[in-house]
Amino acid sequence: MTEEEQTKFNQLVQRAHEAFENDEISKTLDALEAAYDMDQTAELNQFVTKVLLSDGQNQLAHTIADEFVDSYTQTRDLAEQYQEIALRNKHYLIAREFALATKWNTDLEPKIIKQEELDRQEFTQTIQTTARHFYHLSEGDLGQQQERLTAAEHLPLREYLVGAKFTLVDPFLLPITRATVLDRLRRLNIDEQLKMLWFDGSEIKVNPSKLIALDETPIFKQMMSILEENEMKIDSTTIQALEAGLRLHLLIAYPKLEDVVKDPQTWVLGMLAETKAEDFKAEPEAQKKIRQQLQAIILTLMQ
């Protein structure tokens, strides 16, 4: 910003603070909107969400807070502010995941547990209906399944975990759905040995808390690096499509990536060859069959 713009920005922020102290919420939000249009900073974001919370605009507060979510882990007061935003929106799981990312998890968790219990009493029917739909996720079509998964994000942890256990072993769900739920449990640091149907129909045992994010796995990083090395050989649109496809391949095969990808180099080169309708003979036949099996699952998802 120019010096003149910076001066105007500072004046708007000052005006907002003065209006907020005088309980003039409308004037506060007007000044903050103008300031936020000029410059989005973490500090201003935190003030905006504080004002929105006081005005009962909880959903908007959550949307804006997520623009600088990491900044809310810097102090306990800010962590409690973000937690309040999540809980006001009945996002108990998000509140828990956020708390785990802070230094104050043991202090923040009791409030989440208390709010879950209060809401179980106040919103009994809503929670029971959402939980029942989640427990019977596969009974809906793909569109309904996505809606039910989204709604399940508003379940307290206990109800979500019960439904997740059903989901992980439901043979009528797409493997990518089971893998997505498993990753949700990983982010919630669920330290429990669970049964899961893998994409090939076999039953495996997993402890979500022991897993690492797909993007952080050595195989994923290696394969993305190989793909990047070949960027000059193919157009950017195709590269982006291959990156998305590779991510889906590995998500479906998660968490046992090493049992699927025996040779990362030939896996990626095999995908590249197929985009050119070429036959790539260097890829191990067993691996190629698995890759094509994963691709068939993706095509089913897109239908």
MORA-V921958 format. One line per field, one symbol per residue. phi: phi as a letter, one per 40 degrees, with the letter a starting at -180 (. if undefined). psi: psi as a letter, one per 20 degrees, with the letter a starting at -180 (. if undefined). burial: b if it has 24 or more other ideal C-beta (glycine too) atoms within 12 Angstrom, else e. Layout:
phi = ???
psi = ???
burial = ???
This chain:
phi = .cccccccccccccccccccccgcccccccccccccccacbcccdccdcccccccgccccdcdcdccbdcccccbcdcccccdccccccgbcccccccdccbcbdcccddcccccdccccccbdcccccccccccbdccccdccccccccccccccddccccccccccbcccccdccccccdccccccfccacbcaccccgccbbbbdcccbcdcccdcccccccccccbdccaccccccccccccccdcccccbccccbccadcccccccccccbfbcbcccdccccccccccccccccccc
psi = qrhghhggghgggghggghhhjkmgghghghhggghhgpoqgghghgghgghghjjmgghgggghihlhhhijhrhghghggghgghhjkmhgggggghhirikghhhghhggghggghhhhlggggggggghghlgiirrhghggghgghhijqqgghghghhhgghjoiiqqhhgghghghghghjlompoqqpprhjiqprpqohiirqqgiiqhgggghhggghhjhiiqqhghgghhggggggghghipjmhhigohnhghgghggghhhjkqooiipphgggggghghhhhghghi.
burial = eeeeeeeebeebbebbbebbeeeeeeebbebbeebbeeeeebebbbbbbbbbbbeebeebbbebbeebbebbbeeeebbbbbbbbbbbbbbbbbbbbbbbbbebeeebbebbeebbeebbeeeeeebeebbebbbebbeeeeeebeebbebbbbbbbebbbbbbbbbbbbeebbbbbbbbbbbbbbbbbbeeebebbbbeeeebebebeebeebeebebbeebbebbeebeeebeeeebeebbebbbbbbbbbbbbbeebbebbbbbbbbbbeebeeeebeebeeebbebbeebbebbeebee
